[in-house]
């Protein structure tokens, strides 16, 4: 004996799946129409949207050494992505960008926080945003944070690698564990004057 409702249910399920795929494409089209996709929208497997992130012109890789012990650890754990970018670009272009760095010269925003500690947002005396890293007590290892910066019409994704030590380094025996800063064009080619 054959079930008469089987083919109808199968047919209805097919329409629902097709409708869901069409719904995803409608969301993508709608986002483009209202300008949300003006930055970047990616579709994976025709069924899900990847997170929206601004398009970048360059990736700037920086590194800092920090400590997770001691009463002055917060004072020693300053992260200044705008300042690091200004110093690097200033050296590359043979001009002093850092000294004239006002609050609105390099716009910075946090894209990804650290995993083994907290980033505390601070505003400096000239109004520039910087961060203080408060690591988990006695944590030793690597951590990182990601920022987006805008400067002179270009966007920079700043990846700051943090090398966290559970003991304060002794100056006479200290060896820098960080690689030099690196600027990479988004198409993958190193920029002239970078360390690569």
Secondary structure, DSSP 8 states (H G I E B T S, - for coil): ---TTHHHHHHHHHHHHHHHHHHHHHHHHHHHHTTGGGS---EETTTEE-------SEEEEEEEEEESSSTTHHHH-EE-HHHHHHHHHHHHHTS--STT--TTTSEEEEEE--SSEEEEEEE-TTS-EEEEEEE-TT--EEEEEEEEEEETTEEEEEEEEEEEESS---TTT----S---EEEETTS-B-TTS--
